[in-house]
Amino acid sequence: MAVRKHVLFFCVLCLLVFAACGKAPAAEAVIDAPAGSLPGFLRSLSQINDYPFYAAEYSGDYQFDAYLESGRYPGQTIAYTSQPAFACSCFYAGGDTPVYGRNFDWYEHPAMLLVARPDNGYASISMVDISYLGYDKETTPLDHPQDLFYAPYYPFDGINELGLAVGMMAVGHAEGGTNADKITIGSLEAIRLMLDYDADVPQAIELLRRYNLDFGSVPVHYLIADARGNSAVIEYLNGEIVVIEGKHPWQVSTNFIISEVQPRGADSPSGRYNRLEEALTEAQGGVSAETSMELLAGVSQSGETGTRWSAVYDMRALSVTVAIDRDYKNLYTFPLE
C-alpha cells in the first residue's frame, strides 16, 4: 500500500507536523488555534484536515474524580442524544509488537485525537466524536475551544501510558445494573475510567465492577487489552458483568453479544468478525501495525454510517496511527510522549 504517513508530536504549546513522503496536500494543512485563544486546560489545539479532524492536548483537572463520586457532571448537565446503534470492529493482536485495531463506524461527525494528562491518573491518547459536545462543520473547536472542557469524558477508544487499550461496539442489548450501593456512570465515561486508572485488564475488570453503567440509547460492549498479553470482552447482561477472556494471543469483537453466540473461530453471524478472526488465526496474532491497518481497511464500511476512523494503537510504543474517513493513503501517527 502506498502510504504517506504524517507524524504528529505533541509539544507544550503547539503541534508540529511532518510529512514522511513529500508535502501534505493543501486540504490537509494543519491549522493551529489562534495564539492566546486557548482556555487554560488546553496546551494545544489544531485542525489536522478538512474532514474535519482535530487534535488537542488537555492537561489538568477535568473533575472526573468528582464525577465518579456521584455520576453527575460537575458544574453542568450533558445529555446524550438518542441515536441509532454504532457498528464497529475491534481486535487485539499480541505478537512481538502488540497492537489494538479499531474501526469506528458512525455518522459523519467531526473527530478529535485527544491527549489527556490528568492531575490524578494515567496519561492517555483517545479518539473522540466531538459532535456530542455540540460541534459540527460550522461550530468548530477553533472558534469555541472552551466547550472542549468535557472532551475527556467522551473517549470512543484509546490507550493509556501503561499500554491498556479499550474500544466499544454497539450490541443488541446491555443491562448495566441498578445496584443502589453503586454509583451509575455512562458507557463512554467507563472508557475514561479505565484509561485514567487501570494498568491492565484484571485491574480494569475489578474497577468496572464497582459501578452501574447507563448505556442511554446505545447498548455497547467493550474489548480491552494490555501490553502484558491479557485481553477480554466485557458485556453487561441482566445487570451483571460478563467477562470473555481471550484464549489466544488475539481477540476480535464486533456487534453481537459474544457470550450469547459463543462463536468457535470464524463462524459468527458477523462477516467482519469472521474476516478478522481468520486473518489473526492464520498469523497467530503476529501482525504488524501496517498489516493491522490493512485488516481494518478490509472490514471498513461505506455509506451514511460508514467507517469514520480506523485506529491502530501500538501498545508498547504508546502511539496511535489513524486513517480518517477511509483515506488509507494518508495516515496520521500520534505518540503519547
Secondary structure, 3 states (H helix, E strand, C coil): CCCEEEEEEECCCCEEEEECCCCCCHHHCCEECCCCCCCCCEEEEEEEECCCEEEEEEEECCCHHHHHHHCCCCCCCCCCCCCCCCCCEEEEECCCCCEEEEEEECCCCCEEEEEEEECCCCCEEEEEEHHHHCCCCCCCCCCCHHHHCCHHHCEEEEEECCCCEEEEEECCCCCCCCCCCCEEEEHHHHHHHHHHHCCCHHHHHHHHCCEEEECCCCCEEEEEECCCCCEEEEEEECCEEEEEECCCCEEEECCCCHHHHCCCCCCCCCHHHHHHHHHHHHHCCCCCHHHHHHHHHHCCCCCCCCEEEEEEEECCCCEEEEEECCCCCEEEEEECC
